[in-house]
């Protein structure tokens, strides 16, 4: 009987080792977000904001202690203004951000300083079950605000 218990214990340990190594192979997180044209220069998405197809973004992770770059991935938005970027590895000890690179629209290509980057947590050791991470929307300013912006901002109670 003691040999059987020992065999079961060793087999259980081996299964755990294999299972944990399989988890490491699939150490990829998906980052999703949107890029918009801030048509009212309001610094947030409004009902007349336009999502930008073909905008370029990057994700960079830097070690929080040394500042060393640990990951860099670029992507672009689809026709809905959405991007989907896969990042490999666990970045629990890193500060990771999505950042705007370029807009294909000459009328809307000035990055909004406050909405030009978004911090994201890229680790599976944070209680989030899903492998998908959602970043806040990133925005470019339209060169000139649209005429109907005053109506939109009044609807929101931001101007009288």
C-alpha positions in Angstrom: 0.0 0.0 0.0 2.8 2.5 0.8 4.2 1.9 -2.7 0.9 2.7 -4.3 0.6 5.9 -2.4 4.1 6.9 -3.4 3.3 6.1 -7.0 0.2 8.1 -7.0 2.0 11.0 -5.4 4.8 10.9 -8.0 2.3 10.6 -10.9 0.3 13.6 -9.5 3.5 15.7 -9.3 4.4 14.8 -12.9 0.9 15.8 -14.1 1.2 19.1 -12.3 4.6 19.8 -13.9 3.3 19.0 -17.4 0.2 21.1 -16.9 2.2 24.1 -15.7 4.6 23.9 -18.6 1.6 23.8 -21.0 0.3 27.0 -19.4 3.6 28.7 -20.1 3.5 27.8 -23.8 0.1 29.6 -24.1 1.3 32.7 -22.3 -0.3 35.2 -24.7 -2.7 38.0 -23.9 -5.0 39.8 -26.4 -5.2 43.5 -26.2 -8.3 45.2 -27.7 -9.1 48.9 -28.0 -10.4 51.6 -30.3 -9.0 54.7 -31.9 -11.3 57.7 -32.5 -11.3 61.1 -34.1 -12.3 63.6 -31.5 -14.5 65.7 -33.8 -15.4 68.1 -31.0 -12.0 68.4 -29.4 -13.7 67.4 -26.2 -11.1 64.9 -25.0 -13.7 62.1 -24.8 -15.9 60.1 -27.2 -19.1 61.8 -28.1 -22.0 60.6 -30.3 -20.4 62.3 -33.3 -16.9 61.0 -32.8 -15.6 59.0 -35.7 -13.6 55.8 -35.4 -10.4 55.7 -37.5 -9.5 52.9 -39.9 -5.8 52.3 -40.4 -4.5 54.2 -37.3 -1.3 52.7 -36.0 -0.7 51.9 -32.4 2.0 50.2 -30.4 2.2 48.4 -27.1 5.4 48.8 -25.1 6.3 47.2 -21.7 9.1 48.5 -19.6 10.5 46.8 -16.4 9.1 49.0 -13.5 12.5 48.9 -11.7 15.1 49.2 -14.5 13.0 50.8 -17.2 14.4 48.2 -19.7 12.1 47.6 -22.7 10.7 44.0 -22.3 8.1 44.0 -25.1 7.1 46.0 -28.2 4.3 45.1 -30.6 2.7 47.3 -33.2 -0.8 47.0 -34.8 -3.4 49.0 -36.7 -7.1 49.5 -36.6 -9.7 47.9 -38.8 -12.7 49.5 -40.5 -14.4 49.9 -37.1 -11.5 51.7 -35.5 -10.7 48.6 -33.4 -7.3 47.0 -32.9 -6.5 43.5 -31.7 -2.9 42.9 -30.7 -1.4 39.7 -29.1 1.4 40.2 -26.6 3.6 37.2 -25.6 4.9 36.6 -22.1 3.8 37.6 -18.6 4.6 41.2 -17.8 3.6 41.3 -14.1 6.8 43.3 -13.2 6.4 45.7 -16.1 4.5 48.9 -16.9 2.7 48.4 -20.2 1.0 51.0 -22.3 -0.8 51.2 -25.6 0.2 54.4 -27.5 -0.9 56.1 -30.7 1.6 56.3 -33.5 -0.1 57.6 -36.6 -3.5 58.5 -38.1 -4.1 58.1 -41.8 -6.4 61.1 -41.7 -4.8 64.5 -42.5 -7.8 66.3 -40.9 -7.5 64.3 -37.7 -3.9 63.5 -36.9 -3.0 65.5 -33.8 -2.7 63.1 -30.8 -4.8 64.1 -27.8 -2.2 64.3 -25.1 -4.5 62.9 -22.5 -5.9 60.2 -24.8 -2.8 59.3 -26.7 -1.9 56.4 -24.4 -3.5 53.9 -22.1 -2.0 51.8 -19.4 -2.8 48.1 -19.4 -2.1 45.1 -17.1 -0.5 42.3 -19.0 -0.3 39.5 -16.5 -2.5 36.4 -15.8 -1.7 36.8 -12.1 -4.2 39.5 -11.3 -7.5 37.7 -10.9 -8.8 38.4 -14.4 -9.9 35.0 -15.9 -10.1 36.2 -19.5 -7.0 36.4 -21.8 -8.5 39.6 -23.3 -7.4 43.0 -22.0 -9.5 46.1 -22.9 -7.6 49.4 -23.3 -9.3 52.8 -22.9 -10.1 54.5 -26.3 -7.3 56.5 -27.8 -8.0 59.7 -29.7 -6.7 62.1 -32.3 -8.0 65.7 -32.4 -9.8 66.9 -35.5 -8.1 70.1 -36.8 -11.4 72.1 -36.5 -14.3 71.1 -34.3 -17.5 70.2 -36.2 -20.3 72.9 -36.2 -22.7 70.6 -34.4 -20.4 70.1 -31.4 -22.1 72.9 -29.5 -25.4 71.0 -29.7 -23.7 67.8 -28.5 -21.9 69.5 -25.6 -25.2 71.2 -24.6 -26.9 67.8 -24.6 -24.3 66.6 -22.2 -24.8 69.6 -20.0 -21.2 70.8 -20.5 -22.1 74.2 -21.9 -25.1 76.4 -21.3 
